[in-house]
Amino acid sequence: MDEKQITIKKTLDAHQIAAFLRLLAAELEGTGGPAIDEFGNQLHDFNKLKIGLIKQEGGQLSLRLKVKTRHQEAPVSTTEFTDIAERDYRPFKQRLKSTFSELTICAKQAVLPSSELLSRFMAESQQLISFPGFGDLYYDDYWQACLGMEQAAKNGSISAFQEKWAAVVAIKKACHKRFK
């Protein structure tokens, strides 16, 4: 038998968290019904279950479940509740972090980035803002700041590039402060 582990992460309000915990309690008591299926069939056959709740600004709570199962079924199809962070977002963010560092070095050394570095950063930033639920509030401002930085670099203005890069960094910091 294979052991499968999934991580589920969702930002919910207190009422939604309470409803989920009631469903989970009913499932453990054997009185759960199809409503628990909304959260994935791994909750029916778990071997190990970890629950984490983190308070966020605005009264929202971040629910994180780690579920280990021992069976040969494939994980449920991707739903809104599936944690794409482990599978897609985190590995992608590691690549973006490297590109981000290279651009920060350019700004600190008052050197314009190469066209390859700039193109890579813009493509990665475009991909970043395609991930729903990871700071959507900041995506528009972030993208506009990226476009401004790209234009400044293409125009050959080091001071404008540094100024626009500082704006990109400030938006990133604000987003990470709120959502990390």
C-alpha positions, 0 to 999 in steps of 0.5 A: 500500500502506498502512503499519500500525503496531501496538504490542504490550505484555505482562507475562511471566516470563523463560521466556515472554519466552525462548519468544517470542524463540525463536519470533521467531528461528525465524520469521526463519529461515523455520522458524516455525510456527503458534505465532508466530500467537499473537502476531499475524500482523503478525510474519510480514510486518513491515517494521520491528520494535522490541523493548523489555524492561523489568524489573519488580518480582517478576521479571516483564518487560514486553515491548513490540513495535512492528511496522510492516507494509506491506500492506492487511490489517487488523490481527488481531482483538483478543487478550489480547496486543494493546496497548490502551494506545495505542488506549484506555487512554492517551487515557482516562488524559489525560482522567482526569488533567485531572479528577484535577487539578481534584479536587486543586485542590479539596482544596488550596483546601479547597473541596468539588467540584461534583456534576458534577466528582464524578460525572465522576471516579467514572465515569472511575474506574469505567472505569479499573478496567475495564482489565485489566493496568494495575495490577489489584493496586490497583484494589480499594483505589483504588475503595474510596478513591474511594467514601470520598472521594465519600461525604465530599464528599456529606456536606459534610465538607471535612476528611474529603474532603481526607483521603479524597482524600489516600488516593486520591492515595497509591494512585495514586502507589503504582500508578504507581511500580510499573507506570509 
